[in-house]
Amino acid sequence: MANSHDHGAAELSLDEKTALLSGQDMWTTKPAERAGIPSLVLSDGPHGLRRPRPDADALDLHGSHPATCFPPAVALASSWDPELIGRVGEALGREARALGVDVLLGPGVNIKRSPLCGRNFEYFSEDPLLSGVLGTAHVAGVQSQGVGASVKHFAVNNQETERMQVSADVDERTMREIYLPAFERIVVQARPATVMCAYNKVNGTYAAESRWLLTQVLREEWGFDGLVVSDWGAVSNRVAALLAGTDLEMPGSHRDTDAEVAAAVTSGELAESAVDTAVARLRALAERVRAQAGPVTVDFDAHHQLAREVAADSLVLLKNRHQTLPLAPTGRIAVIGEFATALRYQGGGSSHVNATVVDSPLKELRALLPEARVDFAQGYDTTGSADAGQLREEAVEIAGRAETAVLVIGLREADESEGFDREHLQLSADQAELVRSVAHVARRTVVVLLNGGVVSLEDWHDEVDTVVEAWLPGQAGGGAIADVLTGRVNPSGRLAETIPFRLSDTPSFLNFPGEQGHVRYGEGVMVGYRYYETADVAVRHPFGHGLSYTTFEQTDFHVTPTGPDTATANVIVTNTGDRSGKHVVQVYVAAPKRPVSSPARELRGFAKVALAPGESTTVEIALDRRAFAYWDITRDDWTVAAGQYQVQLADNAHDVVATATLDLAGDVLPRPPLTLDSPISEWFGHPTVGTALTAALSSGLPQEQAEGDAEGNADALLMLSSMAMRQFVGFLPRPVPREVLERLMKMSEKYPEPADT
């Protein structure tokens, strides 16, 4: 951990120290050579390097050195494979070192609150466990190469609309259970070198200025010992940000914010030790990333093959009627769609990668099907300049002559990007019409989707045989698509987010993207599948869904307690088909009745296994305390309620295969002593005080009258149950002596000891 009394900082003047804590330019920090602190290079992005060339403009998103464009997080998450993502992280770290990059800005682990978020392609999932496990693997892989990672955007940055001004207004339980756990897991398990604070406000305070987020939660509770860097331009008040825990402002600013910090120290507003602490963290970062400094070579061909492998394992087979896929090795196939020759493989904005090479799905399909005739028609034009009707007619003509038509469609980069949110989930009208027209004449129709955010399938889903969700598959996506369509790779992707029927079905529909500078997270913890399953809202394809070319059987599911609030779930998985394949075991937990509203089920563990035909394996998934806990706002802590928990083995968030029950005693919580401000429901409901209070109120009354009063007052007590005792006593026909109330309050302090009668 960085020493707040850093000896190097003592060698520097106050002005020199404050200067270190803001960028030198867009992508580098300032050096202090005589104190042994070098200039560090930071670079986008999460799925590929975007190191600008020396002659490129600082804001030129396309003027970067060539690098491997791996599948963005939207695709990686559908692999449900942390080992695979760790390998991507290692490759990213190696390319970063080769280009002299010290800190790679990623991964992004913000939750997909709404499918409309323009940056969803950079994020993993609507589920915090899946996001956290995959993000941890990503960070560990990057940092294994001596490059620092920067986990972003901390926190509650779930939209692009007014992202630099909007206040995300979120209750603490929702924050702790949904929006913070991915960051927490990564910080605790992978020790990222840096955390990037977000642009937005959180409950009215800029994330960069939130001491609760950056110091109390991140450092004091989670033990983070790295550097907090601002998102580019996220700091509006440098002194307030430094006080909160933002160590480094990026990029370099034309405003003289360094002087503002120095002036605050001189005036006593800011302790110089705070500056020293931030400088020490910067020094520690430099020492950490430079420890493995040295030249490395990159095998870009090998990285391209890795990108292809990863993309293929990330494709999700949503539907496969009549076993249309895999394609037969012979016969006639019609490939239709501009994206089949000009692959849409990444998102827009700061993560844009200058790919080393880009595969064409059409070219790769022809290479894998040498004995088949593969025809092509453009089908649609993403620029809108061509005659849509004529393109559609050409597509219909070749589809009518083919055994199978393969349409490659999706969103244009202009439809989704960093900087703006989408307004709907629809594909373009010409693409939807194209699919329907082709499906009308083709014997079999396959649709391959290329999109960074969820799209509606409702205009044509039921008219086609097969749907493959390829997301944005990276530069080798063309080969990956061909691998899956031909059966060279058995699809094993699972949805990391729900595909709804309608936008209006989504839980944040009425509260996205907010108004008048605020966005209210009114759905609380009911995000994604948690809402759909709890509210019984039907969806097109549920979270966790994905098909295979083989079949799997899961047997002997059982749960074994390993402690008062921990357990293991075990299941035998068998490949019962005739192809090798991979299966994702998904374990959910359904909680008993608790003091808080609870989702119908929550993902609490998963594992991906590869099996040959006829092969079986036993999968064991550990369920820790947090698998059964909720955030108790009355205690400011995680709490396990007593009761019977259902541990569910499921194919996806909707389809439960098997259930095992687990009885937990729950946490023994001290009952807070009663006061005159406690509601009367707590007084009458107290195990010892309740009986004594009832006796005191009935004291001196004939038995029949006391019993009659008790029956007649039951409804009144229910109506007044939330009234404080100090108000309630004023409603009583006979006053209760103050000494009696004080004796009863004293009695409540001794619970659970027997009352002294």
N, C-alpha and C positions, 0 to 999 in steps of 0.2 A: 504494500500500500504506500502511496506517495506520502512523504513526510512533510507536514505543514511547515516545519522549520527547515526547509531545504537549504543545504549549505551553498548550492549554486545560486539560489535566489539572493542570498546575502551579498554575493559578489556584484550584483547588479543594482543600478539606481532604480528609483521608483519608476521613472519614465521608461527605462529599459524593460522593466518587468511588465508594466501595463501594455507596452507595445507587443510583447510576445503573445498576448492573449487575444489578438485579432489577426486576421489573415494578412499575408503579404500581398496577395493578389487573389484571383478567383479560385485557385487550386492549391496554393502553397501557404505554409505558415512562415513567420519571420524567424530568422536564426538569431542566436546569441552565441557566437562561436567561442568567445572567451569564457563563457560559462558552460561550454560543452553541449549546447542545445542546437542541433542542426535544423535547417528548414525541412519540413515534412511535406510530402505530396499526398493529397487526397483526391480521390477520383470516383465518379459514378462508374458502374452501377451494379445492381443486384445480380444480373444474369449475364454480364459481359462488361469488359473494360471500355470506358469512354474517356480515354486519355487524349485531350486535345493536342493536335499537332502544333508545333511552335508558331506556324504561320496562320493558325486559325483564329478567328474572332472568339473572344471569351464566351459569347452567347450562341455560337454556332453549334447546334446540336448534331450536325452531320460532319464536322471537320475533325474527326478523331482518328487515331491510329487504328489500323485493322486489328480486330480481336474476334475471338469466337463468341458468337451470340448463342448462348444456351437457351433452352426454353425458359420464359419468364415464370414467376412463381405460380401464376394461375395454372400452368401446365404441370410444373413440378409437383404441386400439391396433390394433383390427381394420381400421382404415382403411389402415394401413401408409403413411400420407401425412404426412410432416413439414410440408409446406407448409400443409396444411389445419389441422394442429394449431397451427402458428405463428399462423394467423389467429384461432383460438380464444384463444390466449394474448394477442394484441393486444386482443381484445374484453374479456377478463377484466381486463387492465390498465386499460383505459379505464373500466370500471365501478368498479374499485377507486379510481381517482383521483376519480371523481365522488362517491364516498361518503367521501372523505377517508382512504382506507386507504393506508398507506405500504409495508407488506410483506404480500404474499399468501402464505399458508401452503400451498405446493404447488410442484411436483407431487410425488406419491409415486412413487418408482421402485424400491420393493422387489420382489424377484423372487418370482414365484408358485411357491414350493417345493411347496406342497400345494394341491389344489383346495378343501380344507376351510377355508382361512383366511377368517375372516369379513369381512376387509377387502380381499379380492382385487378388489372392484369399483373400488377407488381406485388400483390398481396396473396397470401396462401389460401385462406379459408374463412368461412363464417364461424368456425369452431376454434376456441382458444387452445385446446389440447393439441389438435392436429397442427395448428400454426406454430405452437411452441416447440413441439418435438422436431418438426422439420426445420424450423429456424435454428434450433440448437445444432442440428447436424450441419447446416450450411455454415454457421459461424465457426464451428470446430474445424471444418474442412479448410476454410480460408485461412484461419490462424495457424493451422499446422504448417503452413508455408512461410511463416514469419511475417505475414501481413496482418494488420489490424482490421477488424470488421467494425462497422458502425450500424448498430441496430436502430431502425427507425420505423415510424416517426412518433416519438414518445411525447404525448399520448393522445388517444381519442381523436385521431386524424382520419376520419372516415368519409370525407367528401372533399371535392375540389371547389365547389361553390363557396365563394368568399373565404377560402381556406386561410387567408392571411389575416382575417378579421373576426371570423365567426366564433362565437362562444359555444362550445359543446357542453350542454348542461346535463350532467349525468349524476345520478345518485351513487353513493359510495358502494353499495352492494353490487350494483351493475358494473361499476368500474372494476371492482376486485374480482368478480366472477367471470366477466366477459372480456373487458378491454385491457386489463393489465397482466393476466396470467402468462401470455406468450412471452412478453418481455421478462417477466419474473423468472420463468424457467430458463431462458437463455442466459440471463445475468448469473443465475446461481450455478448452472451446470456448465456453461461454455466460457464464462468470464470474458465477454467481449471487450476489446480494447477501448471502444468508445460507444456511447449512446447518443443518438441525434435527437434533440428536442424538436417538437413540431412547431408549425406556424400558428396554429389556432389557439384560442383561449380555451381553458378548461374551467367551467363554472365561473366565468368572468375574469380570470387571470390568464395572461399569456403563458403558454407552457414554458417558455424560456425564463419566465419570472416566477414560476411556481415552486416555492421552497418545499411545499408538501410533496410534490412529485419528485423533484430532482434531489432533494436532500433527505427528507423524512422517509419516503417510500424507497427510492432507488438506492440510497447509500446506507441509511441507518437500519432499515428493515431487511433489505435484500443483500447488503454487503458489497455493493458495487464499488470497486476501487479504481476504475478507469477514468477517462476524460469525457465530459459532456460537451459536445459540439453543437452549435446551433444549426438548424437548417439554414440554407443560404438566404440571408436577409430577414431572418426571423426575430432578430433582437431590435426592439424599439427603445428600450431603456437599458443601456449597458450596465449601469450600476446596479439596478434592480435585478438584472439577470445574473450578475456575478454574485450578489447576495443570495440569490435563490439556489445557485449551484451550476450555472452555465459557465464553463471554464473558458471556452474558445468561441469567439464570434467569427463566423465565416459568411461571406468572403471578406477581403480587405474593404474598408469603407472609406469613402471620401469625407464622411463626417469625422470630426476629430474625437471619436469616442474614447481613444486612449487617454486624451487629456481630461475627459470627463471623469474617468476612473481615478486618475491621479489627483484631481481636484477633490473628489469625494474622500480620498484617503487623507489629504491635507486638512480638510474641514472636519474630519472625525466621523463623517457619515458612514464610511467604510473602513474597517480595520485593515491595516496593511497585511496582517496575517492571512486574510482571505485571498489577497493577491498572491502571496507566497504559496498558499495551498494550491491554487490553480496553476501556477508556474511549475510547482513540483509534479503535478499530474501530467503536464505537458512534457516535462523532462522524462518522467517514467514511461510515457508513451514512446518517446523517441528511443529510449534505451531498449524497450521491449521489441519494437519493430526493427531496429537496426542490429539486434543481436544475431540475426541470421542473414545479414546483408551479404551480398555477393552476387556475381553473375549467375544467371540460370538460363537454360535454353528451353524453348517451348516447341513441342511437337504438335503443330496445328492440325495435321492430318489425324493424329490420335484424338485430339480434342474434338474434332469434327465427328469422328466415329462415336465418341462418348455422347456428344450432343444427339446423335441419331438414336443411340440406345436409350437414352433418357426420354427422349420425345416419344418413342414407340411405347415405352412402359407407362407413359402418361396419358396416352389416348384412351378415351372412354367409349366403349361400345354401348350406346344407350338402347338400341333396338336392333334386332336381327331376325326379322320374320322370314320364314321359309329357309333359314340358314343360307341367306343370300351371300354372306361372307363366310369364309374366304372365297375370293374369286377363283374360278376354274382356270387352269393353266393354258387352256386353249379356248377358241371361240372368238366372239366379237364383243368388244367393250367400247362404249362411248364415254369419253371423259369430257366433261362440260364445265366451263367456268374459267374466267380470267385468272383466278387465283391458282389454277392448276399449272399455269406457266409462270406467273408472277406471284410467288408465294407471299401471303401476308403472314409474317412470322414473328413480329415484335410490336410493342406498343410505341406510342409517341411520347415525346417529352425528354426529360433529363436522362432517362435510361436507354436512349437510342444508341445502338451499337453499330459500328461500321464493320459488318460481318466479313470474315475472310473469304467465304464462298457461300452461295445459297443454292440449295437443291430445288429442283423443279419436280413436283409430284408426277407430272406427265412423263417427263424423261425417266424418272426412277421406276415408274410402273412399266414402261416399255422395256426397260432393262431387265426387270424381274419376270416379265411375261413374254419371252422371245417368240413363243409359238402362238401367241394370241394376236389378233388384229386390234390395235388400240387407235380408234379415231378420236379426233378432237374438234370441238367447237367452242368459241369464246363464250357464247351464251349471254353475257352481260358486259357492260362497260362501266368501270368505276368512276370514270370522269364525267359520264353523262353526255358525252358529245356524239356517241354513235346512235344508230337507229335501234332502239331496244326491240321493236317488233321483228325486224329482220334478223337480229342476232338470235332471238328466241326461235324463229322458224328454222334457222340452220341447225340449232341444237335439237329441235324436235325431229328433224329429218334423220340425223345420225342416230338418235336414240331409238327411233322406230326400227332401225335395221340391226340393232345390237341385242345380245342376250342380256346384258346388264348396262345400265346407265349410271355413271358415277358423277354426281354434281359436287363441285368444290366451291362453296359459297361462304359468305361471312360478312363481317363489318370492315369498312374501310378505315384506315388510320385516322381519317378526318372525323369518323364517327365516335371515336373514343381516344382519349389522350389525357395525360397530365394537364391540368389547367382548367378543365371543365367537366361537368357531369352530363351524362346522357339524360334525355327527357322521356324516353320510351325504350321498350325492349325489342322492337320490331326490326327485322331485316328490311332492306329496301323493297319497295313494291315490285320492282322489275325482277328481283331475285325470287320472291315468293311466287310470282306468276310463272316464272321459268320452271320452278320445281313442279308446280301443279301441271303445267303443260307437258313436261317430260314424263312425269309419272303416269299421265293419261295414256301415253303411247308405248312406254317401255315395258318389257316383260318383267324386269326387276329394276328397282331404283334404289341407289345408295346415295345418301347425302353426307358429305364431309364438311363439318363446320370449322371455320377459322375466325375466332373472336376472342377478345380479351375479357369481356364481361358476358354474363349470361344473356342469351337471346331467347325470344319467344319462338316456340316451335309450332304454335297453334294454327298458323295459316296453311300448313301442309303436312304435319306430322303423320296423320292417319292415312295419308295417301301414298306414303313411301314405305319401302320394306325395311330399310336399314338406316340408322343414323349413327355417325361417328363424331363425337365431340373431340376435335383436335386442339382446341384452344389456339393459342399462339405458340407454335411448336419449336421456335428457334430456327437457326439457319439450316439445320439438317432435317427440318420437318418434312420436306418433300420425300426424302428417303424413308423416314419413319412412317409416314402415311402409306407409302407403297408396301413397306414391310408388313403392316397390319392388314391391309386390304388383301394381300396375297397369301396371308397365313404364315409368312416367314417368321413373324412374331405374333404370339397369341396375346390379344389385348388383355391388360390386367388393371387398367386405370379405374378409379372409383371417384365419383363426384365429391369434391371438397366443398361444394356449395349446392344449394337446392335450385332446381329449375322449376319455377312456379307456372301455373296456368296463366295467371294474369298479374300485371304489376300491382293492381289494387289488392291482391291477396297478400302482398309482402308486409311484414310486421311494421316496417318503418314508413309505410306509404303516406300516412297522414302527418308525419313529422320529418319529412325529408324534402328539401335540404334546409328547412327552417325559414325564419322570417325576421326581419328587423334586427339582424345581427346575432340571432340566437337560433340554435337548433336543439330542440328538446328531445332527449332520448326516452320518449314516453313509453316505449315498449319494454323498458327495463331489461331484465335478463332473457326475455323471450325473443332472442335473435335467431334468425334462420330456422333450422329444423326444430329448435326448442319451441318456437311459436307454432309452427305447422302441426306438430304432433300433439301439443297441449290443447290447442284450439280446434283440433280435428279439421284442419283445412287441407283439402286434397291438393296435391301438386302433380306436375307432369312427371318429374323424376326426382326421387328423394335424395338427400344427402347420403353419400356412401354407396349409391347405386353404380353398377357397372357389370357388364356381361363378359363372357369368355367363350372361346371356341371349344372348351372342354367343360366338364361338370365336376363339382366337388360335393362331398358329403361331410358334415360335421357331426360327430357323435361323442357320447360320454362327456357332455359338458357338466362340469361341477365346480363348486367354489369351496375353498378351504380357508378358514380364518387363520391368520398368522399373528394376530395381536388383537387388542381391544377394539381397534378401528382400522385394521388392515386385513387384506386377504389376497389370495391368488385364485385366478380363474384358469381352468384347464379344459382343453378340448382336443379331440383327435380329428385331424383334417385328412381326408383321402381324396385323391384325384381319381374319380370314377369314370373318366372319359378316355379317349384314345389319343389325346395330345398332351404334351407337357404344357404346364401353365402355372400361373401364380394366383394365389387366393389371399384376400385381405380378411383376417379375422377381426371382427369389430365387437367390442364389449361395451355395453351401456349400463348405466345404473339408474333405477327409478327409486326415488326416495319415498319414505312413508310421510304421513302428514307432519308438517313442521310449522314453526311459527311464521314462516315466510312462504310465499307462493313458489312452487317448484315446477320446473319443466317435467313433462311426461317421462322423458329419459334424457340422459346426457352421456356423450361419448367419454369413456374413462380409460380406455386402453385399446390398442390395436397392434397387429403384427402382420407382415406380408411374408408368405412362404411360397417357395417354388417347389413343385412336385412333378415327377414323371408320371406317366399313366400307371395306375395301380398303386402308386406309392402313398404311404401314410406318414404323418408326423404328429407328434404331440406338441401343442403350443401352450405355453404358460404365460399369462399376463398378470403382472403385479398390480394390485389395487392399493394405493397408499391412502393415508388418512384423508387427503384432499378429495379423493374420489367420492367420499361420503359427506363432505362438509359443505356448509354454506357460510357466507360472511354475515356475522351477527353485528348489526350496527349498534346494538345496545352494549356490546362488549368490545367493539373494535377488534374482533379476532374471528378466526375460523372456528366453527362449532359443529360438532357431530350430534345430531338429534337421536334420541333413543327410538328404536322401532325396528320393523322388519323391512329390509331393503331388498329389492329385486335386482339381481344381477342378470343382465339379459345378453344373450348371444344373438346377434342380428346380422342379416345380409345387408341392411342399410338402416337408416334411422326410422323407417316405418315398418319393416318386415322382421319381426322377432322370430328366431328359430327355436330358441330354448331359454328357459328361465330357471335360475337357482335362487333360493332365498337365503338371506343372511341376517340374523338377529344381532343387533348391536345395542349395548347398554347405553351408549351415548355418553356425552360429557356430564360429569357431576358439576353442576353450576351452583355457586353460592346464591341463595335467594336474597335479593336486596331487602334490607329492613323496610318496614312500612313507615310512612310519614303521613302527615295530614294532607299532603298533596298527592298521595297515592290514590288511584281510583278505587271506588268501593268494591269493584269486582275483585281486586287483589286482596282487599280486606276480608271479604266473605269467602273468597276462594283459598285463602291461606290454610294450610293443613292443620295448624293449631290455633291460630288467632281467629279463624272463621267461626269455629265452634264456640269459643269463648265470647266473641262479639255477639253472636246470636243469643247466647245465654244472658248476656248483660242487657240486651235490648228487651228480652222477655222477662227480666227480673221483676218480681212483684205482681205479675199478672196471673190470674187464674189459668190453669192449664188449658181449658177449652178456648179461652180467649186468645192465649198465646199461639195455639195451633191454628186458630182461625185467622189471626193476623198474619201468620207466616204464609198461609195459602193465599190470602188476598193480596199480600205485598209482593208476591213473586214476580208478577208482571211489572209492577212499579220498579222493582229493583233491576229488572232487565232493562227497562227504559232508561234508568239512571246509572247504569253500570259504569260508565266512563266518568262519572262525576267524582271530583276529589272529596275526600272525607270532610275537609273543613267546610265545604258547601253543604254536604249531605246532612250533617248534624243539625243544620237549620231547618230541615224538612221534618224532623222527628217530632212526634207529639209530646214526648218527654225528653228533656235534654240528657245527654250522656255526660256524666261528670268528667272533667278534664283529666283527673287522676286515673280514671279507668282507661281512657285512650292512651295515656302515657304508659300505663302498665302493659297494655296490649302491644304498643310499639316496642317496648323493651323486650317483651316476649318474642317478637318477630326476629330480634337480633340473635336470639339463641337457637333459632331453628337451624338444623333439624333435631336439636336436642329436645327431649320431651318437655312440654310446658310444666312449669312449677305451679302446681295447684295447691 
